[in-house]
Amino acid sequence: MINVAVLGYGTVGSGVVEVLSTNHESIAKRAGQEINVKYVLDLREFPGDPVEKILVHDYNVILNDPEVDIVVEVMGGLHPAYEFTKDALLAGKSVASSNKELVAKYGSELLAIAKEKNVNYLFEASVGGGIPIIRPLNQSLTADEITEITGILNGTTNYILSKMTDEGLDFDAVLKKAQEKGYAERNPEADVEGYDACRKIAILASLAYGKQVDYEDIYTEGITKISAADIEYAKKLGAAIKLFGTCKRENGTVYCMVAPFMIDDSHPLYNVNGVFNGIFVNGNMLGDTMFYGRGAGKLPTASAVVSDVVDAAKHKGTNIMTIWDSEKLTLGSMDNFTCRFFARTAAPKSDIEKVFGEVTYVDADIDGELGFITERLSNKEFEDKSANIELINRIRMTF
């Protein structure tokens, strides 16, 4: 029998307990033995809840119990999650986590400790909720050199952009709806400013290239400047606007960013709508592959956590090799990243062409402004040129 302790009895923690209880028999078969939740750690009390009998408030009870084999860290945040995780690994316990912030910040260090102690640090649920992406990158795509990972990595922003497209509403109106439905937090900054997606693409890039990618180094832009007018222009082009977390290797240089992109219907992520996530991976041998599913939510995320618990149980006493060195990966300067840009301005065509040269105009029947598409430019070239003309907004394009 494998004994598990769950740190945090919030949305995901309660989901983990539910998944382990509901699918107890099939999970035991896959793990090769019974999996028992021995402790749940939380500061709160849960009178009447079945976990009341196994609830503890002192982490040392778990840490000092030699019968606990696996710790499930679903607390969120950096502290004390980092200290609890590190101590568990040092004590010879495997850890399964859904904590993207922790993994992005300390992943390489915690993996190194796990390797040294011959246990495992697993974090499938930290990116994409219930979508399997970490394990495929680490185990299934190892014959390939990854040239690109691009994902819709945040369900809240994807829901907002999808609703804006479907209903013609502005950002603020749809954000309010998302908050009412529970898709967006009362303080939605981490989602709408792109910080959540930034941490996730940092994790994926670190795994893809085997070195530490610091999320603080990733250019990050959210969706708060996207308006109903931008959506109308996209529709005229048969395009959609999506918030992407992306890393690409071009001529030996890796570029990482989070930003809204305008994509056409030939893009694999074009039809990923609502709260769903999609992750596109290109390998130099495999070519293109897609991962799609619910990127958040109680049970999808808990399902991914439990898959790590099963993996840890099956590999008890054996470290699953994960290449993620502490050496920092030097990212390419965003000044050199090139693409076409869609832009809007109230300036006349003569001024646009004087600054940008040959452009393609887009007519969305919006009074007092013009929409246009540039030729392929580097970020720096675009910023230098746009300093000479007042723009209403600009969005990068993939086509």
GUZA-221607 format. One line per 5 residues: number of its first residue (from 1); for each residue x, y, z of N, C-alpha, C. Coordinates in steps of 0.05 Angstrom, whole numbers. Example, Ala and Ser with C-alpha at 12.3 -4.5 7.8 and 13.67 -1.06 7.14 Angstrom:
<atoms>
1) 264:-114:156:246:-90:156:264:-66:156; 257:-45:142:273:-21:143:258:1:157
</atoms>
This chain:
<atoms>
1) 17:-24:0:0:0:0:18:25:0; 9:45:-16:23:70:-17:7:91:-2; 20:104:17:6:125:32:13:153:21; -8:169:18:-6:195:6:-16:216:26; -2:239:26:-11:262:42:-17:285:22
6) -40:298:25:-49:320:8:-45:346:22; -29:364:11:-25:390:23:-43:411:10; -64:419:25:-83:438:15:-109:424:7; -131:432:20:-157:420:14:-176:441:1; -165:455:-19:-181:473:-34:-193:459:-58
11) -197:474:-80:-210:463:-104:-195:438:-114; -169:440:-119:-154:418:-130:-150:396:-110; -143:404:-85:-138:384:-64:-163:366:-59; -186:378:-57:-210:363:-53:-216:346:-78; -208:356:-101:-211:340:-126:-194:316:-126
16) -169:318:-116:-151:296:-115:-162:274:-97; -173:282:-74:-185:262:-55:-209:249:-69; -225:264:-83:-248:254:-97:-240:234:-119; -220:241:-135:-212:223:-156:-201:197:-145; -185:199:-124:-173:175:-112:-195:157:-99
21) -216:169:-89:-238:154:-77:-256:142:-99; -264:158:-118:-283:149:-139:-271:127:-156; -246:131:-165:-234:112:-183:-214:94:-168; -219:88:-143:-200:74:-126:-191:48:-138; -209:32:-148:-202:5:-158:-184:6:-183
26) -193:22:-202:-178:24:-227:-150:37:-223; -149:56:-204:-123:69:-198:-104:49:-185; -115:32:-167:-99:12:-153:-87:-8:-173; -103:-15:-193:-94:-34:-214:-71:-22:-230; -74:4:-237:-53:17:-253:-28:22:-236
31) -31:27:-211:-8:32:-193:5:6:-184; -10:-16:-186:1:-41:-177:-3:-46:-147; -17:-28:-134:-22:-31:-105:-42:-9:-96; -53:-13:-72:-72:6:-62:-59:33:-57; -74:54:-62:-65:81:-55:-84:93:-35
36) -73:100:-12:-88:109:11:-81:137:19; -101:155:21:-96:182:31:-95:181:62; -71:183:72:-68:181:101:-72:208:116; -64:230:103:-67:256:115:-76:277:95; -91:297:104:-97:321:89:-88:344:107
41) -71:362:97:-61:385:112:-76:410:103; -87:424:123:-100:450:117:-102:465:143; -103:491:141:-106:508:165:-135:508:175; -153:502:157:-182:503:164:-192:477:175; -215:479:187:-230:455:196:-252:448:175
46) -259:423:173:-280:415:154:-299:396:168; -315:407:187:-334:390:202:-354:376:184; -356:350:188:-375:334:172:-364:323:147; -340:333:139:-327:323:114:-312:297:121; -312:278:104:-298:253:109:-268:257:116
51) -256:279:106:-227:283:112:-223:293:140; -244:298:154:-242:308:182:-225:289:199; -227:263:193:-213:243:209:-183:242:203; -176:251:180:-147:250:172:-135:278:169; -149:298:178:-140:326:175:-119:332:196
56) -97:345:187:-76:354:206:-69:383:199; -59:397:219:-52:425:215:-22:430:217; -7:410:225:22:412:228:36:395:207; 51:408:189:64:393:167:84:373:178; 96:378:201:116:359:212:104:331:217
61) 78:330:222:65:304:225:70:287:200; 66:299:177:70:286:151:99:281:146; 115:301:150:144:299:143:157:277:159; 150:274:184:163:255:202:151:227:202; 130:223:185:117:197:184:131:180:162
66) 146:160:169:159:144:149:140:128:131; 115:126:139:96:111:122:85:128:98; 90:154:99:81:171:77:101:170:55; 92:159:32:110:155:9:109:178:-11; 85:190:-14:81:211:-34:66:234:-22
71) 76:258:-27:63:283:-18:52:297:-43; 26:304:-41:13:319:-63:12:348:-54; 26:365:-69:27:394:-62:8:409:-81; -15:417:-70:-34:432:-86:-42:458:-71; -23:469:-57:-28:493:-41:-29:519:-58
76) -11:519:-78:-8:543:-94:11:563:-80; 21:582:-96:40:602:-85:67:590:-80; 86:608:-73:114:599:-70:120:590:-41; 109:603:-22:116:597:6:90:593:23; 88:571:39:110:552:45:112:528:26
81) 99:530:3:99:506:-15:127:497:-22; 145:517:-27:173:510:-34:186:495:-11; 184:506:13:197:494:36:186:466:42; 159:463:40:146:437:45:155:416:24; 156:425:-2:164:407:-23:193:398:-20
86) 211:417:-15:239:412:-12:244:392:11; 231:398:34:234:381:57:224:352:52; 202:350:37:191:324:31:211:308:14; 222:321:-7:241:307:-24:266:299:-9; 276:317:8:300:311:24:295:288:43
91) 269:285:51:262:263:69:257:237:54; 261:237:28:257:212:12:229:207:4; 212:228:3:184:225:-6:181:238:-34; 167:224:-52:162:236:-78:140:257:-75; 140:277:-94:121:299:-93:107:301:-120
96) 81:303:-120:65:310:-143:52:337:-139; 55:355:-159:47:383:-154:31:394:-178; 13:412:-172:-1:427:-194:7:456:-194; 28:463:-178:35:491:-172:54:502:-193; 42:515:-214:58:526:-236:78:547:-227
101) 71:563:-208:89:584:-198:114:572:-186; 110:552:-170:132:538:-156:149:523:-176; 137:509:-195:152:494:-214:169:512:-232; 157:534:-241:171:553:-258:195:565:-244; 192:571:-218:213:585:-203:235:565:-193
106) 227:542:-183:246:524:-170:247:496:-182; 236:493:-206:235:466:-218:261:452:-220; 282:465:-230:308:452:-234:320:444:-208; 318:461:-187:329:454:-161:315:430:-149; 288:430:-150:273:408:-138:277:382:-153
111) 279:383:-179:285:359:-195:313:347:-187; 332:365:-183:359:356:-175:359:342:-148; 343:353:-129:341:340:-103:328:313:-106; 307:311:-122:292:286:-126:311:265:-138; 328:273:-157:347:255:-169:367:245:-148
116) 377:263:-132:397:256:-112:385:237:-91; 359:240:-84:347:223:-64:333:199:-76; 334:196:-103:322:173:-117:292:172:-113; 280:195:-113:251:198:-112:242:214:-136; 217:223:-137:208:238:-161:193:263:-154
121) 198:283:-170:183:309:-169:168:311:-195; 141:308:-194:125:307:-218:104:329:-217; 99:340:-241:82:365:-242:66:367:-267; 54:344:-275:38:344:-300:16:365:-299; 3:370:-276:-20:388:-274:-12:417:-274
126) 14:423:-274:22:452:-272:18:467:-298; 16:452:-320:10:465:-347:-13:450:-360; -33:465:-367:-54:453:-383:-74:436:-367; -75:439:-340:-95:425:-325:-94:395:-330; -116:385:-342:-118:356:-347:-106:347:-373
131) -94:366:-389:-82:359:-414:-55:346:-409; -50:322:-419:-23:311:-416:-3:324:-434; 16:339:-424:36:352:-440:64:349:-428; 66:350:-401:93:347:-388:105:320:-394; 89:299:-389:99:271:-393:106:266:-422
136) 89:274:-442:97:271:-470:123:285:-477; 127:310:-466:152:324:-472:176:309:-460; 172:298:-436:194:286:-421:200:257:-430; 179:243:-440:182:215:-446:176:207:-474; 156:220:-487:146:210:-513:159:224:-537
141) 168:249:-533:179:264:-555:209:267:-553; 222:248:-539:251:250:-534:268:245:-559; 257:234:-580:272:229:-604:274:254:-621; 258:274:-614:256:299:-630:271:322:-617; 280:340:-634:289:366:-624:265:385:-628
146) 256:397:-606:232:413:-607:239:440:-620; 225:447:-641:229:473:-654:209:494:-646; 186:485:-636:166:505:-628:145:492:-609; 138:507:-588:115:501:-571:99:526:-570; 74:525:-579:56:548:-578:30:538:-566
151) 20:552:-545:-4:543:-532:-23:565:-524; -49:558:-525:-69:573:-511:-70:561:-483; -57:574:-464:-50:562:-438:-67:573:-415; -86:590:-422:-102:602:-400:-131:602:-409; -148:587:-395:-176:585:-403:-192:610:-399
156) -185:626:-379:-199:651:-374:-197:670:-397; -172:675:-406:-168:694:-429:-180:683:-454; -179:656:-458:-190:645:-482:-221:647:-482; -233:644:-459:-262:647:-456:-269:676:-463; -254:695:-452:-260:724:-457:-258:730:-487
161) -236:722:-499:-233:728:-528:-254:714:-545; -261:690:-538:-282:675:-552:-309:689:-550; -316:698:-526:-341:712:-521:-342:739:-536; -319:753:-535:-318:779:-550:-323:774:-580; -312:752:-590:-316:745:-618:-345:737:-624
166) -357:721:-607:-384:711:-612:-405:732:-608; -401:750:-589:-423:768:-581:-417:798:-587; -393:803:-598:-386:831:-605:-384:850:-582; -378:839:-558:-376:856:-534:-348:865:-529; -345:886:-513:-318:896:-506:-307:879:-483
171) -281:882:-479:-266:867:-458:-279:869:-431; -285:893:-422:-295:897:-394:-321:882:-389; -339:883:-410:-365:870:-407:-362:840:-405; -344:829:-421:-341:799:-421:-326:791:-395; -307:807:-386:-293:800:-361:-313:798:-338
176) -332:817:-337:-352:816:-316:-368:790:-318; -376:782:-342:-390:756:-346:-373:733:-336; -347:733:-343:-329:712:-335:-327:710:-305; -327:732:-292:-325:733:-262:-351:722:-250; -374:729:-262:-400:719:-252:-402:688:-255
181) -390:677:-276:-391:648:-281:-369:633:-266; -351:648:-253:-330:635:-238:-306:628:-255; -305:637:-280:-282:631:-298:-259:651:-293; -265:674:-281:-244:693:-275:-245:700:-245; -222:705:-234:-220:713:-206:-230:741:-202
186) -236:748:-177:-244:775:-171:-221:794:-179; -196:786:-173:-173:801:-184:-162:784:-207; -168:791:-232:-161:774:-255:-134:780:-267; -118:796:-253:-93:806:-265:-75:783:-275; -71:762:-259:-53:741:-267:-61:728:-294
191) -87:727:-299:-97:715:-324:-95:736:-346; -109:759:-343:-113:777:-365:-87:792:-373; -68:794:-355:-42:807:-361:-22:787:-372; -30:761:-373:-12:741:-385:8:728:-366; 7:734:-340:27:723:-321:24:693:-318
196) -1:683:-317:-6:655:-314:6:639:-338; 0:649:-362:10:636:-386:41:638:-387; 52:659:-377:81:663:-377:95:642:-361; 84:635:-337:97:615:-320:95:587:-334; 73:583:-347:69:557:-360:88:553:-384
201) 91:574:-400:109:571:-423:138:570:-414; 144:582:-391:171:579:-379:177:550:-372; 157:536:-361:160:508:-354:164:491:-379; 147:496:-399:149:480:-424:175:485:-438; 184:510:-439:210:516:-452:233:504:-438
206) 232:505:-411:254:493:-395:256:463:-401; 233:449:-403:233:420:-409:241:415:-438; 232:432:-456:238:427:-484:268:430:-490; 281:449:-477:309:456:-483:328:448:-461; 317:437:-439:334:425:-419:350:444:-401
211) 343:470:-402:357:490:-386:336:508:-373; 344:523:-353:326:540:-338:317:564:-355; 291:567:-359:280:591:-371:266:606:-349; 276:630:-342:264:646:-321:240:661:-332; 217:658:-319:193:672:-329:196:702:-328
216) 214:712:-311:218:741:-310:231:752:-335; 244:734:-351:258:742:-375:240:741:-400; 216:731:-396:198:727:-419:181:752:-424; 182:762:-449:165:784:-456:135:776:-453; 120:792:-438:93:785:-431:74:808:-435
221) 53:802:-451:33:822:-458:5:809:-455; -14:821:-442:-40:809:-438:-60:817:-459; -86:815:-451:-107:820:-471:-124:844:-464; -116:860:-445:-132:882:-436:-136:904:-457; -118:905:-477:-120:926:-498:-136:916:-522
226) -144:891:-522:-160:880:-544:-188:891:-542; -198:903:-564:-225:915:-563:-243:900:-583; -269:908:-582:-288:897:-601:-281:904:-629; -269:928:-633:-260:936:-660:-238:918:-670; -219:910:-653:-198:891:-662:-211:865:-672
231) -231:856:-657:-244:831:-664:-258:834:-691; -270:857:-697:-283:861:-723:-263:860:-746; -240:872:-742:-219:871:-763:-211:842:-767; -208:827:-745:-200:799:-748:-221:783:-764; -246:788:-758:-268:775:-773:-266:781:-803
236) -260:806:-810:-258:813:-838:-236:797:-852; -216:789:-836:-193:774:-847:-198:744:-845; -221:736:-835:-226:707:-830:-207:696:-808; -201:714:-789:-181:707:-769:-193:708:-741; -178:699:-721:-186:700:-693:-162:711:-677
241) -168:722:-654:-147:732:-637:-145:714:-612; -121:704:-607:-116:685:-585:-91:695:-569; -92:690:-543:-69:696:-527:-51:671:-527; -27:675:-538:-8:652:-541:15:655:-520; 23:632:-509:49:629:-497:65:613:-517
246) 88:624:-525:102:611:-547:132:611:-543; 145:589:-550:174:589:-552:182:576:-579; 200:589:-592:209:580:-619:239:580:-620; 250:560:-633:279:560:-639:282:567:-668; 296:589:-673:301:598:-700:331:603:-703
251) 344:589:-722:373:591:-727:389:589:-701; 381:570:-684:396:565:-660:389:583:-636; 372:602:-640:364:621:-619:335:615:-611; 330:614:-584:303:609:-574:290:636:-566; 267:640:-577:251:664:-570:227:654:-553
256) 221:669:-532:199:662:-515:182:687:-510; 155:684:-512:138:707:-507:110:698:-501; 95:717:-489:66:714:-485:53:739:-496; 35:736:-515:23:760:-528:-2:751:-544; -20:769:-549:-42:763:-567:-32:761:-596
261) -42:741:-610:-35:738:-639:-61:736:-655; -60:747:-679:-82:743:-698:-75:719:-715; -92:698:-716:-86:674:-731:-109:668:-750; -102:656:-773:-123:648:-792:-131:619:-788; -150:610:-805:-162:584:-800:-144:561:-808
266) -120:567:-818:-101:545:-823:-84:538:-799; -86:555:-778:-70:550:-754:-83:528:-737; -67:509:-726:-79:487:-710:-95:496:-686; -90:520:-676:-104:529:-651:-128:547:-657; -135:549:-683:-156:568:-691:-183:561:-678
271) -189:535:-676:-216:526:-666:-216:519:-636; -195:527:-621:-194:523:-592:-208:547:-579; -232:542:-570:-249:564:-560:-258:560:-531; -271:580:-520:-282:578:-493:-260:574:-472; -266:558:-452:-247:553:-430:-226:532:-437
276) -227:521:-461:-209:500:-469:-181:511:-474; -162:494:-471:-134:500:-477:-125:482:-500; -105:491:-515:-93:475:-536:-63:481:-537; -47:460:-541:-18:463:-542:-8:450:-568; 6:466:-584:17:457:-609:47:453:-606
281) 57:430:-614:85:424:-612:96:416:-639; 119:427:-647:132:419:-672:159:407:-665; 164:383:-675:190:370:-672:203:366:-699; 229:366:-700:243:365:-726:239:338:-740; 231:317:-725:226:291:-738:196:285:-740
286) 182:290:-718:153:284:-716:137:303:-733; 145:329:-735:129:349:-747:110:360:-727; 85:365:-735:65:378:-717:49:358:-701; 44:365:-676:25:349:-659:10:368:-641; -14:360:-633:-32:378:-618:-42:364:-593
291) -44:379:-571:-56:370:-546:-79:389:-540; -102:377:-533:-126:394:-529:-143:383:-506; -154:401:-491:-172:393:-469:-178:415:-450; -189:407:-427:-195:427:-406:-170:434:-391; -163:460:-393:-137:469:-381:-139:476:-352
296) -162:474:-340:-165:480:-312:-190:466:-302; -197:472:-277:-221:460:-265:-213:439:-245; -231:434:-226:-226:416:-204:-217:388:-212; -235:374:-226:-230:346:-232:-209:342:-255; -210:358:-277:-188:354:-297:-160:358:-285
301) -157:379:-268:-131:383:-256:-124:361:-236; -144:354:-220:-139:332:-201:-132:306:-215; -144:301:-237:-138:277:-253:-109:276:-261; -98:299:-269:-70:300:-277:-52:296:-253; -60:307:-230:-44:303:-205:-43:274:-198
306) -67:261:-199:-68:232:-191:-52:215:-211; -51:223:-236:-34:208:-255:-5:209:-247; 4:231:-235:31:233:-224:34:216:-200; 14:215:-183:15:198:-159:19:168:-168; 4:160:-188:6:132:-198:34:128:-210
311) 44:147:-224:71:145:-236:92:143:-214; 89:159:-193:108:158:-170:106:131:-156; 82:120:-153:78:94:-140:92:72:-157; 89:73:-183:100:53:-201:131:54:-201; 141:78:-196:170:82:-197:183:86:-169
316) 170:75:-149:181:77:-122:209:66:-121; 228:83:-111:256:75:-110:271:79:-136; 258:91:-156:271:96:-182:265:125:-190; 285:140:-196:281:167:-206:275:168:-236; 253:181:-244:247:184:-272:264:208:-282
321) 282:202:-301:301:223:-309:286:246:-324; 291:270:-315:280:294:-327:303:313:-332; 308:322:-357:330:340:-363:320:368:-361; 329:382:-339:323:410:-335:345:420:-317; 367:429:-330:390:438:-315:386:466:-303
326) 400:472:-282:398:498:-270:412:520:-287; 429:511:-306:442:531:-324:420:546:-339; 423:572:-340:402:589:-352:404:589:-382; 381:586:-395:380:589:-424:378:618:-432; 397:627:-449:396:654:-458:376:657:-481
331) 356:673:-476:335:677:-496:343:698:-516; 333:695:-540:337:715:-561:323:741:-553; 335:763:-561:323:790:-556:297:793:-572; 276:803:-558:251:807:-572:254:828:-594; 274:844:-593:279:864:-614:282:850:-641
336) 292:825:-641:298:811:-666:276:792:-675; 255:789:-658:233:771:-666:217:784:-689; 212:769:-710:199:780:-733:172:768:-738; 153:784:-748:127:776:-756:114:799:-772; 90:794:-782:74:815:-793:58:827:-770
341) 51:852:-773:35:866:-752:9:876:-765; -13:873:-750:-38:887:-756:-38:912:-739; -45:935:-750:-46:959:-735:-70:976:-743; -78:994:-724:-100:1012:-728:-91:1041:-722; -99:1059:-739:-92:1087:-735:-113:1106:-746
346) -114:1130:-736:-131:1151:-747:-117:1168:-768; -91:1161:-773:-75:1177:-792:-84:1170:-821; -79:1189:-840:-87:1183:-868:-68:1163:-880; -76:1152:-904:-60:1132:-917:-33:1142:-925; -31:1168:-932:-5:1179:-940:15:1177:-917
351) 6:1182:-893:24:1180:-869:32:1151:-864; 12:1133:-866:17:1105:-861:39:1095:-881; 35:1101:-906:54:1091:-927:81:1105:-925; 82:1129:-916:107:1143:-912:123:1129:-890; 110:1120:-869:124:1107:-847:129:1077:-852
356) 109:1063:-862:111:1034:-864:116:1023:-893; 114:1041:-912:118:1032:-940:93:1017:-949; 97:995:-963:74:980:-975:60:965:-952; 34:970:-950:18:956:-930:-8:945:-944; -21:928:-929:-47:917:-938:-69:929:-920
361) -88:942:-932:-109:955:-916:-132:935:-910; -144:939:-887:-167:922:-878:-190:940:-871; -212:937:-885:-236:954:-881:-256:940:-863; -261:950:-839:-281:939:-821:-304:958:-816; -306:978:-833:-328:998:-832:-329:1012:-804
366) -305:1019:-794:-304:1034:-769:-295:1062:-775; -313:1081:-768:-308:1109:-775:-283:1120:-761; -269:1137:-776:-247:1153:-764:-221:1138:-761; -219:1114:-773:-193:1100:-770:-189:1081:-793; -164:1072:-796:-157:1053:-816:-142:1029:-803
371) -148:1005:-814:-133:982:-805:-114:974:-828; -90:965:-821:-71:956:-842:-53:935:-831; -41:920:-850:-22:899:-844:5:906:-856; 26:904:-840:53:910:-849:65:886:-863; 87:890:-876:104:868:-884:117:857:-859
376) 132:835:-863:146:823:-840:167:842:-829; 166:848:-803:184:866:-790:194:854:-764; 217:862:-755:226:855:-728:211:873:-709; 209:865:-684:196:881:-663:208:909:-662; 235:910:-664:248:937:-662:241:954:-686
381) 242:942:-709:235:957:-733:207:969:-731; 188:952:-721:160:961:-719:158:984:-698; 171:980:-675:169:1000:-654:182:1026:-663; 205:1025:-678:218:1049:-688:200:1064:-708; 187:1049:-725:170:1061:-745:145:1073:-732
386) 133:1058:-714:108:1067:-702:111:1091:-684; 136:1097:-677:141:1122:-661:135:1147:-678; 133:1143:-704:129:1166:-722:99:1169:-730; 82:1152:-719:54:1154:-725:38:1144:-701; 16:1157:-695:0:1149:-672:-18:1126:-678
391) -13:1103:-664:-29:1079:-668:-50:1076:-646; -73:1065:-654:-94:1059:-634:-88:1032:-620; -79:1013:-636:-70:987:-625:-55:972:-647; -41:951:-638:-27:934:-657:-26:906:-646; -28:886:-664:-29:858:-656:-11:843:-675
396) 5:825:-664:23:808:-681:6:788:-696; 16:779:-719:2:760:-736:19:735:-741; 6:712:-745:21:688:-752:19:682:-783; 4:699:-797:0:692:-826:6:717:-843
</atoms>
